Amino acid sequence: VQLQASGGGLVQTGGSLRLSCAASGIMFSRNAVAWYRQAPGKQRYLVAAMSSGGTTNYGDSVKGRFTISRDNAKNTVYLQMNSLKPEDTAVYYCAAGPFIETIPNRGYWGQGTQVTVSS
């Protein structure tokens, strides 16, 4: 199983980025997918998740600014990030697993992509 995240970079406050994560080796359409982030010295934080049926969850700090989506034909999950803030700076990880709740401990994880928001 491989999850390959891309799309990170440096952006100014208020800007936008779209992260992508291509999966292989799993029945992608049957898995929940999620984006987490971790900043230095902080715990891993659930940014957004989507079940195989399309139900979404968002972290409180990103609601209304970030959107998770998936393209099952391309085995890819996306994270559209708008109105970025310096506190969004972190390494962003994509993950997948049978259910959203099982991802943290039993999911498959990608390598992470750095997002830096300058003030």
C-alpha positions as CSV (number, residue, x, y, z in Angstrom):
1,V,0.0,0.0,0.0
2,Q,1.3,3.4,-0.9
3,L,-0.1,6.9,-0.3
4,Q,1.8,9.7,-2.1
5,A,0.9,13.2,-1.0
6,S,1.8,16.3,-3.0
7,G,1.0,19.9,-3.4
8,G,2.5,21.4,-0.3
9,G,4.5,24.6,-0.4
10,L,4.9,28.1,0.8
11,V,2.0,30.5,0.6
12,Q,1.1,33.9,2.0
13,T,-1.7,34.4,4.6
14,G,-5.0,34.3,2.9
15,G,-3.8,32.2,0.0
16,S,-4.8,28.8,-1.2
17,L,-3.3,25.4,-1.8
18,R,-4.6,22.1,-3.0
19,L,-3.1,18.9,-1.7
20,S,-3.4,15.6,-3.5
21,C,-2.8,12.1,-2.4
22,A,-2.7,9.2,-4.8
23,A,-3.3,5.8,-3.3
24,S,-2.3,2.4,-4.6
25,G,-2.5,-1.2,-3.3
26,I,-5.9,-0.7,-1.7
27,M,-9.6,-0.8,-2.7
28,F,-9.7,2.9,-2.6
29,S,-13.4,3.4,-3.0
30,R,-14.1,1.1,-0.1
31,N,-11.9,3.0,2.3
32,A,-12.3,6.1,4.3
33,V,-9.7,8.8,3.7
34,A,-8.3,11.6,5.8
35,W,-5.9,14.4,6.1
36,Y,-4.0,15.0,9.3
37,R,-1.4,17.6,10.2
38,Q,1.3,17.9,12.7
39,A,3.2,21.1,13.6
40,P,6.5,21.0,15.5
41,G,5.9,20.3,19.2
42,K,2.2,19.7,18.7
43,Q,0.0,16.6,18.5
44,R,-1.3,15.2,15.3
45,Y,-4.6,16.9,14.4
46,L,-7.4,15.7,12.2
47,V,-7.9,18.2,9.5
48,A,-10.6,16.4,7.4
49,A,-11.9,13.0,6.7
50,M,-14.3,11.4,4.3
51,S,-15.9,8.0,4.7
52,S,-16.3,5.6,1.8
53,G,-19.9,6.8,1.6
54,G,-19.0,10.4,1.4
55,T,-19.7,11.6,4.9
56,T,-17.2,14.3,6.0
57,N,-15.7,15.4,9.2
58,Y,-13.6,18.6,9.7
59,G,-11.4,19.9,12.5
60,D,-13.0,22.9,14.1
61,S,-10.2,25.2,13.1
62,V,-10.6,24.5,9.4
63,K,-14.3,24.4,9.0
64,G,-15.5,26.7,6.2
65,R,-12.0,27.1,4.8
66,F,-10.9,23.6,3.8
67,T,-12.7,21.0,1.7
68,I,-11.9,17.3,1.3
69,S,-12.9,15.5,-1.8
70,R,-12.1,12.2,-3.5
71,D,-12.0,10.9,-7.0
72,N,-12.4,7.1,-6.8
73,A,-11.7,6.6,-10.5
74,K,-8.2,8.2,-9.9
75,N,-7.7,6.7,-6.4
76,T,-7.0,10.2,-5.2
77,V,-8.1,12.3,-2.3
78,Y,-7.7,16.1,-2.3
79,L,-7.7,18.8,0.3
80,Q,-8.5,22.3,-0.9
81,M,-7.3,24.8,1.5
82,N,-8.5,28.4,1.3
83,S,-7.9,31.5,3.5
84,L,-4.8,30.0,4.9
85,K,-3.4,31.2,8.2
86,P,0.1,31.0,9.7
87,E,-1.3,28.5,12.3
88,D,-2.1,26.1,9.4
89,T,1.6,25.6,9.0
90,A,2.4,22.0,9.5
91,V,3.3,18.7,7.7
92,Y,0.1,17.4,6.2
93,Y,-0.4,13.6,6.0
94,C,-2.9,11.7,4.0
95,A,-4.2,8.4,5.4
96,A,-6.7,5.7,4.5
97,G,-8.5,2.9,6.3
98,P,-11.7,0.9,6.4
99,F,-13.4,3.4,8.7
100,I,-12.5,7.0,9.8
101,E,-12.3,5.9,13.4
102,T,-9.7,3.2,12.7
103,I,-7.4,5.4,10.6
104,P,-5.2,6.8,13.5
105,N,-4.1,3.4,14.8
106,R,-4.7,1.0,12.0
107,G,-4.7,3.1,8.9
108,Y,-2.3,3.4,6.0
109,W,-0.2,6.6,6.0
110,G,1.5,8.7,3.4
111,Q,4.9,10.4,3.8
112,G,3.6,14.0,4.4
113,T,3.9,17.2,2.6
114,Q,5.0,20.5,4.2
115,V,2.7,23.5,4.1
116,T,4.1,26.8,5.3
117,V,1.9,29.9,5.5
118,S,3.8,33.2,5.9
119,S,2.4,36.1,7.8
